[in-house]
Amino acid sequence: MSQFPLLDRLRRPEYTGENRCRPCTAVNLGIIAVVGAVIAVWSAVAAVLAVAVGLAVLALRGYVVPGTPRFAPRLVEPLPLDFGHSEPPRETDALSDVGDGTDGPDPGAILESLVAAGVIQDDGEQLFLNDAFREAWTDRMATLRAADESELLTRVEDASPVDVEAQLHDDHVLLAGGQDVWLRRAVAIAETAAVEALEDWELSPDVRALAARPLRNFLRTCPVCGGPVRESTRKNCCGGTSSVYENPEQPVLACEDCETVVIELD
């Protein structure tokens, strides 16, 4: 057993040592320096302490600012410097995106499969979700919200259409495989629960993963907090502006309580 259990808990070996991301380190060093300079205006001692803590966290965890691996490589890409960093992982919007990149079945065929299985019902005027499926789906999302990290990641891996290793980083799940991709926690919970719930509806495993994304259009509860979901826009629910989002008026389904975006609406 290590003599320093607290330090062992803080360490993130996937982001340090040989796995250290140079752009992440460079960006965080710059942030630490700026923060130290600002604090030094009021107190030199506090500035030294802040810089020391920042450097310690950077050494142990690979980055200080949450989510750095998602934006740092892109941030330094325009600079005329060689950080020796490979193409940054792409963020995906669906569990099925972790496949080999080939086009899957037509969305219409997926919808027909869901209707044929009774998961989605058609009253002649609109489509709606089967009550029994909705209940099973909601219950599974609740268990995933309450699950510890190990259980959550294991279930995400099992729901993936290809072999991956899942890792939790803040509000994202990294799916490491042939091509590493990032999945928002809300998407990971919603779609993993959907794939699990679909096991009882006579759908093949490949169709389950592909059907998980369109099923998010029928969500009524937030995968992250369980709050009610409503139609909104990125600007309204996230405070986005054109400088942050390409289309701040993008219609979405978002949680009324925690403002988590569940899905972008077409």
C-alpha atoms as a printed R data frame, in Angstrom:
    type eleno elety resid chain resno       x      y       z
1   ATOM     1    CA   MET     A     1   0.000  0.000   0.000
2   ATOM     2    CA   SER     A     2   1.256  3.484  -0.828
3   ATOM     3    CA   GLN     A     3   2.467  5.754   1.960
4   ATOM     4    CA   PHE     A     4   0.527  8.587   0.358
5   ATOM     5    CA   PRO     A     5  -3.038  7.326  -0.273
6   ATOM     6    CA   LEU     A     6  -4.421 10.854  -0.762
7   ATOM     7    CA   LEU     A     7  -1.934 11.561  -3.542
8   ATOM     8    CA   ASP     A     8  -2.767  8.221  -5.149
9   ATOM     9    CA   ARG     A     9  -6.440  9.205  -5.234
10  ATOM    10    CA   LEU     A    10  -5.595 12.515  -6.888
11  ATOM    11    CA   ARG     A    11  -3.350 11.036  -9.580
12  ATOM    12    CA   ARG     A    12  -4.740 10.546 -13.093
13  ATOM    13    CA   PRO     A    13  -2.234  8.250 -14.844
14  ATOM    14    CA   GLU     A    14  -4.247  8.423 -18.079
15  ATOM    15    CA   TYR     A    15  -3.222 12.103 -18.324
16  ATOM    16    CA   THR     A    16   0.285 12.027 -16.849
17  ATOM    17    CA   GLY     A    17   3.618 10.420 -17.585
18  ATOM    18    CA   GLU     A    18   3.774  9.050 -21.125
19  ATOM    19    CA   ASN     A    19   0.097  9.921 -21.563
20  ATOM    20    CA   ARG     A    20   0.562 13.603 -20.739
21  ATOM    21    CA   CYS     A    21  -1.011 15.891 -23.311
22  ATOM    22    CA   ARG     A    22   1.456 18.656 -24.173
23  ATOM    23    CA   PRO     A    23  -1.187 21.155 -25.350
24  ATOM    24    CA   CYS     A    24  -3.137 20.560 -22.119
25  ATOM    25    CA   THR     A    25   0.009 21.177 -20.084
26  ATOM    26    CA   ALA     A    26   0.904 24.331 -22.032
27  ATOM    27    CA   VAL     A    27  -2.580 25.808 -21.749
28  ATOM    28    CA   ASN     A    28  -2.824 25.058 -18.045
29  ATOM    29    CA   LEU     A    29   0.630 26.500 -17.345
30  ATOM    30    CA   GLY     A    30  -0.525 29.690 -19.026
31  ATOM    31    CA   ILE     A    31  -3.703 29.762 -16.944
32  ATOM    32    CA   ILE     A    32  -1.756 29.158 -13.723
33  ATOM    33    CA   ALA     A    33   0.643 31.983 -14.609
34  ATOM    34    CA   VAL     A    34  -2.195 34.420 -15.338
35  ATOM    35    CA   VAL     A    35  -4.034 33.530 -12.133
36  ATOM    36    CA   GLY     A    36  -0.811 33.933 -10.133
37  ATOM    37    CA   ALA     A    37  -0.155 37.340 -11.691
38  ATOM    38    CA   VAL     A    38  -3.659 38.542 -10.899
39  ATOM    39    CA   ILE     A    39  -3.488 37.370  -7.286
40  ATOM    40    CA   ALA     A    40  -0.036 38.939  -6.883
41  ATOM    41    CA   VAL     A    41  -1.619 42.370  -7.257
42  ATOM    42    CA   TRP     A    42  -3.189 41.842  -3.828
43  ATOM    43    CA   SER     A    43  -0.821 39.385  -2.146
44  ATOM    44    CA   ALA     A    44   2.522 37.944  -3.204
45  ATOM    45    CA   VAL     A    45   2.242 35.130  -0.655
46  ATOM    46    CA   ALA     A    46  -1.212 34.114  -1.874
47  ATOM    47    CA   ALA     A    47   0.046 34.208  -5.470
48  ATOM    48    CA   VAL     A    48   2.955 31.873  -4.665
49  ATOM    49    CA   LEU     A    49   0.583 29.519  -2.848
50  ATOM    50    CA   ALA     A    50  -1.914 29.504  -5.744
51  ATOM    51    CA   VAL     A    51   0.810 28.807  -8.300
52  ATOM    52    CA   ALA     A    52   2.272 26.031  -6.139
53  ATOM    53    CA   VAL     A    53  -1.121 24.340  -5.752
54  ATOM    54    CA   GLY     A    54  -1.802 24.705  -9.461
55  ATOM    55    CA   LEU     A    55   1.516 23.148 -10.426
56  ATOM    56    CA   ALA     A    56   0.972 20.290  -7.987
57  ATOM    57    CA   VAL     A    57  -2.463 19.538  -9.427
58  ATOM    58    CA   LEU     A    58  -1.054 19.781 -12.949
59  ATOM    59    CA   ALA     A    59   1.715 17.335 -12.082
60  ATOM    60    CA   LEU     A    60  -0.653 14.841 -10.467
61  ATOM    61    CA   ARG     A    61  -3.668 15.063 -12.772
62  ATOM    62    CA   GLY     A    62  -2.357 16.346 -16.094
63  ATOM    63    CA   TYR     A    63  -4.550 19.448 -16.102
64  ATOM    64    CA   VAL     A    64  -6.112 21.947 -13.695
65  ATOM    65    CA   VAL     A    65  -9.109 23.278 -15.617
66  ATOM    66    CA   PRO     A    66 -11.884 20.661 -15.990
67  ATOM    67    CA   GLY     A    67 -12.448 19.561 -19.562
68  ATOM    68    CA   THR     A    68  -9.024 20.715 -20.777
69  ATOM    69    CA   PRO     A    69  -8.446 17.591 -22.945
70  ATOM    70    CA   ARG     A    70 -11.508 18.567 -24.970
71  ATOM    71    CA   PHE     A    71 -10.410 22.077 -25.938
72  ATOM    72    CA   ALA     A    72  -6.642 22.470 -25.424
73  ATOM    73    CA   PRO     A    73  -5.474 20.597 -28.573
74  ATOM    74    CA   ARG     A    74  -7.784 22.687 -30.750
75  ATOM    75    CA   LEU     A    75  -6.778 25.867 -28.945
76  ATOM    76    CA   VAL     A    76  -3.069 25.473 -29.690
77  ATOM    77    CA   GLU     A    77  -3.509 24.008 -33.173
78  ATOM    78    CA   PRO     A    78  -3.214 27.420 -34.960
79  ATOM    79    CA   LEU     A    79   0.051 28.213 -33.163
80  ATOM    80    CA   PRO     A    80   3.319 27.779 -35.142
81  ATOM    81    CA   LEU     A    81   4.597 25.271 -32.603
82  ATOM    82    CA   ASP     A    82   4.946 21.508 -32.713
83  ATOM    83    CA   PHE     A    83   3.540 19.983 -29.547
84  ATOM    84    CA   GLY     A    84   3.933 16.468 -30.856
85  ATOM    85    CA   HIS     A    85   0.240 15.852 -30.302
86  ATOM    86    CA   SER     A    86  -1.914 13.622 -32.438
87  ATOM    87    CA   GLU     A    87  -5.385 14.478 -33.691
88  ATOM    88    CA   PRO     A    88  -7.592 15.303 -30.682
89  ATOM    89    CA   PRO     A    89 -10.461 12.955 -29.855
90  ATOM    90    CA   ARG     A    90 -13.701 13.910 -31.568
91  ATOM    91    CA   GLU     A    91 -16.794 14.554 -29.509
92  ATOM    92    CA   THR     A    92 -19.765 12.499 -30.611
93  ATOM    93    CA   ASP     A    93 -23.467 12.923 -30.042
94  ATOM    94    CA   ALA     A    94 -24.496  9.285 -29.948
95  ATOM    95    CA   LEU     A    95 -23.288  5.952 -28.641
96  ATOM    96    CA   SER     A    96 -23.579  4.505 -32.155
97  ATOM    97    CA   ASP     A    97 -20.974  7.016 -33.439
98  ATOM    98    CA   VAL     A    98 -18.165  4.906 -31.960
99  ATOM    99    CA   GLY     A    99 -18.435  2.455 -34.861
100 ATOM   100    CA   ASP     A   100 -16.135  2.222 -37.856
101 ATOM   101    CA   GLY     A   101 -17.516  5.374 -39.453
102 ATOM   102    CA   THR     A   102 -19.526  3.605 -42.149
103 ATOM   103    CA   ASP     A   103 -23.114  4.618 -42.752
104 ATOM   104    CA   GLY     A   104 -25.626  2.571 -40.789
105 ATOM   105    CA   PRO     A   105 -29.193  1.654 -41.733
106 ATOM   106    CA   ASP     A   106 -31.498  4.378 -42.978
107 ATOM   107    CA   PRO     A   107 -33.145  6.291 -40.085
108 ATOM   108    CA   GLY     A   108 -36.506  5.414 -41.604
109 ATOM   109    CA   ALA     A   109 -35.649  1.719 -41.336
110 ATOM   110    CA   ILE     A   110 -34.716  2.176 -37.666
111 ATOM   111    CA   LEU     A   111 -38.038  3.907 -37.011
112 ATOM   112    CA   GLU     A   112 -39.902  1.119 -38.790
113 ATOM   113    CA   SER     A   113 -38.111 -1.435 -36.610
114 ATOM   114    CA   LEU     A   114 -39.131  0.421 -33.447
115 ATOM   115    CA   VAL     A   115 -42.739  0.687 -34.600
116 ATOM   116    CA   ALA     A   116 -42.827 -2.972 -35.617
117 ATOM   117    CA   ALA     A   117 -41.484 -3.977 -32.193
118 ATOM   118    CA   GLY     A   118 -44.083 -1.804 -30.446
119 ATOM   119    CA   VAL     A   119 -41.519  0.478 -28.787
120 ATOM   120    CA   ILE     A   120 -42.939  3.436 -30.711
121 ATOM   121    CA   GLN     A   121 -46.650  3.564 -31.439
122 ATOM   122    CA   ASP     A   122 -48.519  5.459 -34.129
123 ATOM   123    CA   ASP     A   123 -52.091  6.653 -33.596
124 ATOM   124    CA   GLY     A   124 -52.363  7.940 -37.125
125 ATOM   125    CA   GLU     A   125 -51.552 11.528 -36.163
126 ATOM   126    CA   GLN     A   126 -48.403 11.339 -34.075
127 ATOM   127    CA   LEU     A   127 -45.789  8.980 -32.757
128 ATOM   128    CA   PHE     A   128 -45.481  8.278 -29.057
129 ATOM   129    CA   LEU     A   129 -43.461  6.024 -26.800
130 ATOM   130    CA   ASN     A   130 -44.892  2.807 -25.415
131 ATOM   131    CA   ASP     A   131 -45.680  3.332 -21.718
132 ATOM   132    CA   ALA     A   132 -44.049  0.085 -20.610
133 ATOM   133    CA   PHE     A   133 -40.858  0.893 -22.495
134 ATOM   134    CA   ARG     A   134 -40.796  4.444 -21.113
135 ATOM   135    CA   GLU     A   135 -41.105  3.112 -17.568
136 ATOM   136    CA   ALA     A   136 -38.317  0.562 -18.068
137 ATOM   137    CA   TRP     A   137 -36.102  3.197 -19.718
138 ATOM   138    CA   THR     A   138 -36.709  5.743 -16.962
139 ATOM   139    CA   ASP     A   139 -35.967  3.165 -14.261
140 ATOM   140    CA   ARG     A   140 -32.670  2.204 -15.916
141 ATOM   141    CA   MET     A   141 -31.621  5.845 -16.232
142 ATOM   142    CA   ALA     A   142 -32.282  6.259 -12.516
143 ATOM   143    CA   THR     A   143 -30.058  3.292 -11.654
144 ATOM   144    CA   LEU     A   144 -27.286  4.655 -13.892
145 ATOM   145    CA   ARG     A   145 -27.497  8.077 -12.208
146 ATOM   146    CA   ALA     A   146 -27.092  6.413  -8.819
147 ATOM   147    CA   ALA     A   147 -24.422  3.946  -9.973
148 ATOM   148    CA   ASP     A   148 -20.808  4.323  -8.954
149 ATOM   149    CA   GLU     A   149 -18.196  5.090 -11.600
150 ATOM   150    CA   SER     A   150 -17.206  1.467 -12.156
151 ATOM   151    CA   GLU     A   151 -20.759  0.246 -12.744
152 ATOM   152    CA   LEU     A   152 -21.608  3.177 -15.023
153 ATOM   153    CA   LEU     A   153 -18.575  2.625 -17.229
154 ATOM   154    CA   THR     A   154 -19.093 -1.138 -17.398
155 ATOM   155    CA   ARG     A   155 -22.677 -0.682 -18.560
156 ATOM   156    CA   VAL     A   156 -21.656  1.936 -21.142
157 ATOM   157    CA   GLU     A   157 -19.053 -0.474 -22.511
158 ATOM   158    CA   ASP     A   158 -21.624 -3.280 -22.691
159 ATOM   159    CA   ALA     A   159 -24.076 -1.016 -24.561
160 ATOM   160    CA   SER     A   160 -21.492  0.123 -27.109
161 ATOM   161    CA   PRO     A   161 -21.800 -1.459 -30.580
162 ATOM   162    CA   VAL     A   162 -18.014 -2.052 -30.651
163 ATOM   163    CA   ASP     A   163 -15.399 -2.970 -28.074
164 ATOM   164    CA   VAL     A   164 -14.326  0.119 -26.138
165 ATOM   165    CA   GLU     A   165 -12.788  1.081 -22.820
166 ATOM   166    CA   ALA     A   166 -14.896  3.735 -21.089
167 ATOM   167    CA   GLN     A   167 -13.390  6.365 -18.788
168 ATOM   168    CA   LEU     A   168 -15.224  9.071 -16.868
169 ATOM   169    CA   HIS     A   169 -13.843 12.613 -17.043
170 ATOM   170    CA   ASP     A   170 -15.968 15.287 -15.378
171 ATOM   171    CA   ASP     A   171 -19.250 15.427 -17.341
172 ATOM   172    CA   HIS     A   172 -17.962 13.364 -20.288
173 ATOM   173    CA   VAL     A   173 -17.288  9.705 -20.922
174 ATOM   174    CA   LEU     A   174 -14.256  8.846 -23.029
175 ATOM   175    CA   LEU     A   175 -14.772  5.811 -25.232
176 ATOM   176    CA   ALA     A   176 -11.301  4.527 -26.061
177 ATOM   177    CA   GLY     A   177 -11.112  2.127 -28.968
178 ATOM   178    CA   GLY     A   178 -10.142  2.235 -32.609
179 ATOM   179    CA   GLN     A   179 -10.779  5.979 -32.573
180 ATOM   180    CA   ASP     A   180 -11.244  7.672 -29.214
181 ATOM   181    CA   VAL     A   181 -14.426  9.732 -28.895
182 ATOM   182    CA   TRP     A   182 -16.117 11.718 -26.126
183 ATOM   183    CA   LEU     A   183 -19.715 11.262 -25.068
184 ATOM   184    CA   ARG     A   184 -21.592 13.701 -22.847
185 ATOM   185    CA   ARG     A   185 -22.652 12.086 -19.561
186 ATOM   186    CA   ALA     A   186 -26.320 12.807 -20.311
187 ATOM   187    CA   VAL     A   187 -26.046 10.990 -23.642
188 ATOM   188    CA   ALA     A   188 -24.121  8.089 -22.119
189 ATOM   189    CA   ILE     A   189 -26.769  7.549 -19.436
190 ATOM   190    CA   ALA     A   190 -29.786  7.995 -21.728
191 ATOM   191    CA   GLU     A   191 -28.532  5.793 -24.533
192 ATOM   192    CA   THR     A   192 -27.029  3.079 -22.351
193 ATOM   193    CA   ALA     A   193 -30.356  2.823 -20.517
194 ATOM   194    CA   ALA     A   194 -32.210  2.749 -23.849
195 ATOM   195    CA   VAL     A   195 -30.034 -0.054 -25.225
196 ATOM   196    CA   GLU     A   196 -30.569 -2.060 -22.028
197 ATOM   197    CA   ALA     A   197 -34.337 -1.504 -22.072
198 ATOM   198    CA   LEU     A   198 -34.552 -2.529 -25.739
199 ATOM   199    CA   GLU     A   199 -33.167 -5.985 -24.933
200 ATOM   200    CA   ASP     A   200 -36.715 -7.095 -24.017
201 ATOM   201    CA   TRP     A   201 -38.235 -5.915 -27.320
202 ATOM   202    CA   GLU     A   202 -36.826 -8.429 -29.800
203 ATOM   203    CA   LEU     A   203 -34.470 -6.012 -31.527
204 ATOM   204    CA   SER     A   204 -31.001 -7.045 -32.666
205 ATOM   205    CA   PRO     A   205 -28.018 -5.555 -30.787
206 ATOM   206    CA   ASP     A   206 -26.925 -3.411 -33.741
207 ATOM   207    CA   VAL     A   207 -30.418 -1.895 -34.077
208 ATOM   208    CA   ARG     A   208 -30.585 -1.163 -30.334
209 ATOM   209    CA   ALA     A   209 -27.492  1.046 -30.431
210 ATOM   210    CA   LEU     A   210 -28.655  2.851 -33.570
211 ATOM   211    CA   ALA     A   211 -32.137  3.383 -32.121
212 ATOM   212    CA   ALA     A   212 -30.883  4.940 -28.894
213 ATOM   213    CA   ARG     A   213 -30.264  8.397 -30.358
214 ATOM   214    CA   PRO     A   214 -33.682  8.932 -32.013
215 ATOM   215    CA   LEU     A   215 -35.352  7.646 -28.860
216 ATOM   216    CA   ARG     A   216 -33.913 10.652 -26.975
217 ATOM   217    CA   ASN     A   217 -36.495 12.758 -28.826
218 ATOM   218    CA   PHE     A   218 -39.121 11.120 -26.599
219 ATOM   219    CA   LEU     A   219 -37.435 11.817 -23.249
220 ATOM   220    CA   ARG     A   220 -39.528 13.459 -20.539
221 ATOM   221    CA   THR     A   221 -37.032 13.233 -17.693
222 ATOM   222    CA   CYS     A   222 -33.412 14.371 -17.538
223 ATOM   223    CA   PRO     A   223 -30.855 11.529 -17.629
224 ATOM   224    CA   VAL     A   224 -28.561 13.479 -15.276
225 ATOM   225    CA   CYS     A   225 -30.896 14.728 -12.522
226 ATOM   226    CA   GLY     A   226 -34.328 13.279 -13.248
227 ATOM   227    CA   GLY     A   227 -35.926 16.691 -13.723
228 ATOM   228    CA   PRO     A   228 -38.563 17.475 -16.369
229 ATOM   229    CA   VAL     A   229 -37.438 17.965 -19.966
230 ATOM   230    CA   ARG     A   230 -38.855 20.700 -22.211
231 ATOM   231    CA   GLU     A   231 -38.226 22.174 -25.649
232 ATOM   232    CA   SER     A   232 -35.862 25.136 -25.535
233 ATOM   233    CA   THR     A   233 -32.898 26.603 -27.415
234 ATOM   234    CA   ARG     A   234 -29.192 26.541 -26.708
235 ATOM   235    CA   LYS     A   235 -29.306 30.284 -26.055
236 ATOM   236    CA   ASN     A   236 -32.125 30.031 -23.527
237 ATOM   237    CA   CYS     A   237 -31.010 26.957 -21.615
238 ATOM   238    CA   CYS     A   238 -27.235 27.420 -21.770
239 ATOM   239    CA   GLY     A   239 -26.784 31.173 -22.099
240 ATOM   240    CA   GLY     A   240 -25.021 30.587 -25.395
241 ATOM   241    CA   THR     A   241 -24.102 33.343 -27.800
242 ATOM   242    CA   SER     A   242 -22.783 33.296 -31.334
243 ATOM   243    CA   SER     A   243 -19.259 33.418 -29.936
244 ATOM   244    CA   VAL     A   244 -19.832 30.143 -28.100
245 ATOM   245    CA   TYR     A   245 -22.175 28.174 -30.315
246 ATOM   246    CA   GLU     A   246 -22.396 28.194 -34.091
247 ATOM   247    CA   ASN     A   247 -26.163 28.435 -33.841
248 ATOM   248    CA   PRO     A   248 -27.307 29.830 -30.475
249 ATOM   249    CA   GLU     A   249 -30.956 29.455 -31.509
250 ATOM   250    CA   GLN     A   250 -30.578 25.705 -32.084
251 ATOM   251    CA   PRO     A   251 -33.764 24.044 -30.775
252 ATOM   252    CA   VAL     A   252 -33.074 21.409 -28.141
253 ATOM   253    CA   LEU     A   253 -34.680 19.299 -25.475
254 ATOM   254    CA   ALA     A   254 -33.225 20.471 -22.177
255 ATOM   255    CA   CYS     A   255 -33.824 19.880 -18.479
256 ATOM   256    CA   GLU     A   256 -35.838 22.575 -16.695
257 ATOM   257    CA   ASP     A   257 -33.895 22.002 -13.461
258 ATOM   258    CA   CYS     A   258 -30.220 21.542 -14.414
259 ATOM   259    CA   GLU     A   259 -30.421 22.861 -18.022
260 ATOM   260    CA   THR     A   260 -28.641 19.804 -19.403
261 ATOM   261    CA   VAL     A   261 -29.185 19.487 -23.152
262 ATOM   262    CA   VAL     A   262 -30.695 16.080 -23.886
263 ATOM   263    CA   ILE     A   263 -30.724 16.291 -27.689
264 ATOM   264    CA   GLU     A   264 -30.543 18.837 -30.482
265 ATOM   265    CA   LEU     A   265 -33.773 18.839 -32.457
266 ATOM   266    CA   ASP     A   266 -33.781 18.749 -36.240
